[in-house]
Amino acid sequence: MFFFGAAASALAAILRAILPESEYFLERRAKEKAAGTAMSSGAKSKIFIREAGRALKLHWVRCVFALCLMSGFNFFSHGSQDVYPSLIKDTKGLSAHIATLCTIIGNVGAVVGGTIAGFVSQYLGRRLTIIVCCLWCVDIVSLNEFFLF
């Protein structure tokens, strides 16, 4: 699986190196040079760093919220794919095959649930939908721990 993903990335890099720039890009770059507004990539990087710093100063609360939210999502994904199979094998004494089936069922449920949650978020809003789904997931995992086999 890893090699397939790496091959797709390598293919994209090779295609990018082989294919020429678009006509629009070449025209725009020529106009910038003619007007004298062309900047080096170093100057563009300095502007980006300065603007990113300004955005972080203005919106630091949102950045902390996003960091906590994405950390939580990361814990959910790794907990369901890495920790949960080990948990049910070790604590419940189930075979590796059953643990794999539980993981597959959980991943299919995540895809279906994500689709449903996306639809529901149009009516409840994204934040409330995320909170409700996370709380529901914690409840389901807790119930499975106590009542699985």
FENGIMO-V262965 format. One record per backbone hydrogen bond with DSSP energy under -0.5 kcal/mol. NH is the residue of the N-H (numbers start at 1). CO is the residue of the C=O. Records with the same first field share a line. If there is no record, write none. Layout:
NH->CO, CO
This chain:
5->1
6->2
7->3
8->4
9->5
10->6
11->7
12->8
13->9
14->10
15->11
16->12
17->13
18->14
19->15
26->22
27->23
28->24
29->25
30->26
31->27
32->28
33->29
34->30
35->31
36->32
37->32
38->32
44->40
45->41
46->42
47->43
48->44
49->45
50->46
51->47
52->48
53->49
54->50
55->51
56->52
57->53
58->54
59->55
63->59
64->60
65->61
66->62
67->63
68->64
69->65
70->66
71->67
72->68
73->69
74->70
75->71
76->72
77->73
78->74
79->75
80->76
81->77
82->78
83->78
84->79
86->82
87->83
88->84
89->85
90->86
91->87
92->87, 88
93->89
94->88
99->95
100->96
101->97
102->98
103->99
104->100
105->101
106->102
107->103
108->104
109->105
110->106
111->107
112->108
113->109
114->110
115->111
116->112
117->113
118->114
119->115
120->116
121->117
122->118, 119
123->120
124->120
125->121
129->125
130->126
131->127
132->128
133->129
134->130
135->131
136->132
137->133
138->134
139->135
140->136
141->137
142->138
143->139
144->140
145->141
146->142
147->143
148->144
149->147
